[in-house]
Each structure stands twice: as C-alpha cells, then as structure tokens.
C-alpha cells in the first residue's frame, strides 16, 4: 500500500494523554508507518500517561512485525503500564502465540506481576 511522506508532521507530536503517532501506528499494525516514524526520529520508548508504549499496543494487537521493528529500535521488552501490565502479559491475554514467542526470545520477564489495587 503506497503512502505519502508528510514533511510538516512531527513524529514527536503528543496528544493530551501523551499518545504519539508511533503509538497509534503500532496499535493499528501499520508497519510502514512505524518504520517511517522511527526514521523521522520518533521515540520507541515514549509512554502514554497509563505507562503504555508502542510495543505494548503492538503486542496487544499481535503485530509481530511491528514488535520486531520496535525492539530493534530499542523499545524495552518489559516496559510496564501503571498497573504492571507488560507487552508479554497482553500478548498472552490476547492469545497471540507468535508474539509471545517473539517477546520471550527478547528476554521478556515471565515473572512480572500486575499491581493489586485497593479500590473495590
């Protein structure tokens, strides 16, 4: 699928919740967009206010190619959300076996735990 480079668009743009274009591209499984944004300087470690990253959303969607690109660009495999959820956790939750294998091959922590909330 062809796409057009938009030179006036900042790859470091942030929405109010700190969502970035890279996070949106990863969440949608848009491999070419992820590559382009990284080439333009997008930060693979950027976090939303919830602590989630582009890798978290790629794992949640089962987008293995996107995850590989992000990991190669330096995204931490065990970045956790504010509640302790990790890319490995959401990949398991979604039944994305290939993603689970990919994350494990990059050293994902199988002992990471969710945080317990006192709110009921």
C-alpha positions in Angstrom: 0.0 0.0 0.0 1.6 3.3 -1.0 1.8 6.2 1.4 2.9 9.7 1.3 5.6 11.3 3.4 4.3 14.3 5.3 7.3 16.5 6.0 5.4 19.0 8.2 4.1 16.4 10.6 6.2 15.9 13.8 6.8 12.3 14.8 7.2 13.6 18.3 3.7 15.1 18.5 1.8 14.3 21.7 -1.9 14.2 22.5 -3.1 15.2 26.0 -2.7 11.6 27.2 0.8 11.5 25.7 -0.2 9.3 22.8 2.2 9.6 20.0 1.9 9.0 16.2 4.2 6.0 16.7 1.9 4.5 19.4 -1.1 4.9 17.0 0.7 3.3 14.1 1.8 0.4 16.2 -1.7 -0.1 17.7 -3.0 -0.3 14.1 -0.3 -2.7 12.9 0.8 -0.1 10.3 4.4 -1.4 9.7 5.4 1.1 7.0 4.2 4.0 9.2 6.1 2.7 12.2 9.3 2.5 10.0 8.8 6.0 8.6 8.1 7.5 12.1 11.2 5.9 13.5 13.3 7.1 10.6 12.0 10.6 11.3 13.0 10.4 14.9 10.0 9.0 16.8 10.9 7.7 20.3 10.2 4.0 20.6 10.3 4.4 24.4 7.6 7.1 24.6 4.8 6.3 27.2 1.2 7.4 27.5 0.0 8.6 30.9 -1.0 5.0 31.5 2.6 3.9 31.0 1.8 2.0 27.8 4.1 2.2 24.8 4.1 1.4 21.1 5.4 -2.1 21.9 2.6 -2.7 24.4 0.0 -1.9 21.7 1.8 -3.9 19.1 1.8 -6.9 21.5 -1.9 -6.4 22.3 -2.8 -6.5 18.6 -0.5 -9.4 17.8 1.5 -7.4 15.3 4.8 -9.3 15.4 6.5 -7.4 12.5 5.8 -4.1 14.3 7.1 -5.5 17.6 10.3 -6.7 15.9 10.9 -3.2 14.4 10.3 -1.5 17.7 12.5 -3.9 19.6 15.3 -3.4 17.1 14.9 0.4 17.5 15.5 0.0 21.3 12.0 -0.4 22.8 12.3 -2.1 26.2 10.7 -5.6 26.1 9.4 -5.3 29.7 8.0 -1.8 29.8 5.0 -1.9 32.1 1.9 0.1 32.4 0.9 1.8 35.7 -0.9 -1.3 36.7 2.1 -3.5 36.0 0.9 -4.9 32.6 3.6 -5.7 30.2 3.7 -6.5 26.4 4.1 -10.2 27.3 1.0 -10.0 29.6 -1.3 -8.5 26.9 0.1 -10.8 24.2 -0.8 -13.8 26.4 -4.2 -12.3 27.2 -4.9 -11.9 23.5 -3.8 -15.4 22.6 -1.0 -14.1 20.3 1.3 -17.1 20.4 3.8 -15.8 17.8 4.0 -12.5 19.7 4.6 -14.4 23.0 7.4 -16.3 21.3 8.9 -13.1 19.9 8.9 -11.3 23.3 10.3 -14.3 25.1 13.1 -14.5 22.5 14.0 -10.9 23.5 14.1 -11.8 27.2 10.6 -10.8 28.4 10.2 -11.4 32.1 7.8 -14.3 32.7 7.6 -13.4 36.4 6.3 -9.8 36.0 3.2 -9.2 38.1 0.2 -6.9 37.9 -0.2 -4.5 40.7 -3.0 -5.1 43.1 -5.4 -2.2 43.6 -7.1 -1.4 46.9 -10.0 0.2 45.0 -13.1 -2.0 45.0 
